[in-house]
Amino acid sequence: MLRTITTAAATAAMLAVTATGASAGPQTTPNGPWLQDQQHVSLERLHSYDEMVTALKQIQRQSDGRVSLETIGQSNEGRDLYLAKVGRGPTKVLYITQQHGNEPLGTEAALQLLQRLGNGGAEWGAILDQVTLLVVPKVNPDGSERFWRQNYDPDCAGAFCTPGRGFDVNRWHDPAVDPAANPVPEAAAVQRAFARHSPQLVDYHHQGSYRSADGDMITTSIFWPSVSGVPEPALTLSRQSCVVISDTLTHYGFAEVSQYPGTLPRGIARNAYGLRDAGSVLVELRGGIGQKSSGMLVRTAYIVMASMLEAVAEGSVHAADPARADDIPLRGGFVSDPHDE
Ligand SMILES: [Zn+2]
C-alpha cells in the first residue's frame, strides 16, 4: 500500500543517486517517499548541543503537533537528554545517535529526518500510521562538546572507564544493570526509554576507514546482536533489518556495506537490546571524515533511517531472508583512524 511512490520526482531522485541503475533490486529494498527528499546537506558546521536543542524545539514548534519532545534524563554536566517522538503506529522504532561524542553525523541525519517528518505529507503519513519513531539524538552531549568518545566523568573508575575522561556510554546498556544503579546517566536514560516503549533499535556510530576485499572503500558497516542468549525472534528481526539496510544502500549506490566485526560485551546497545528481545542493529558510518564526504555520509545515515522506517511500516522487513545477512561481506583491511562501536 505504501509502495506507490513512482512519480517522476522519485525516479529522478533515484537516478541522481544510483550508479548502476535501479531496476532490478531485491524485494526487500524500500522505495518510499524519502527518495523524493532531495535536500542538500550543509555541514559547514555540525550542531553543537545548544544548537541541536534549538533545532529540536523549532522542529517541534513548526510540526503542527506531529513531533513531540520530552527530556528523559540529564548528562553528568546537567545537559538535558531529549527523546523526540513522531507517528502513531503500534510498532515502535528507536534511533539513538552519538553515544560516542566524536561520532556526530548520525545526529545530523536524525535532525534532518525529524524535520522532514515534522513537515508532514501524505506519504509519510501512511508510514507513520504504522510506526512510531523515537529518536534520542546526541546521547552523549558532554562528550560531544569535547569531541571525545566517552561521557564526562573524569573521576570514573571500574569497567569501561577512561580515567580523566569518563565512561564508554555504549558499554552500559546491559539488561542486568538497573538504570537506577547505572553509573552512566546517558545509558540509563536510553535504558528507561527502551523499557517504556519496547521499540526496535538502531544505534548509529562512525568507524575508521576500511576496505572491502575488492578494494572498495567501505562506507557503512552493520551488525546484529552477536552475544549468546538473544531470543530467536529478536535475532531474526535484527538480521532481517541488516538485510534491508544492506540491500537499500547497495541498491541505490550509497555505500559499500560490510558486516561490522562486533564484540561480545552485553552492555553494547546492539547486544543489550537484543537480549531484551528487540530487533537491534548497529550502523557504523565511515569515520575519518572530511568536509567533502560528510554530506554523503549524513545522506547515507538518513537513507538507513528512512528506509528502515518504511520497511517496518510495510512489514517488508519481515519478508527479508535472515540467512542473507551472512552474505553481507566481512569488513576488509583497515585504512586509518580506528574506532570501535
Ligand atoms: Zn561509536
Boltz pocket constraint, residues with backbone or C-beta under 6 A from the ligand:
constraints:
  - pocket:
      binder: B
      contacts: [[A, 99], [A, 100], [A, 103], [A, 204], [A, 205], [A, 206], [A, 339], [A, 340], [A, 341]]
      max_distance: 6.0
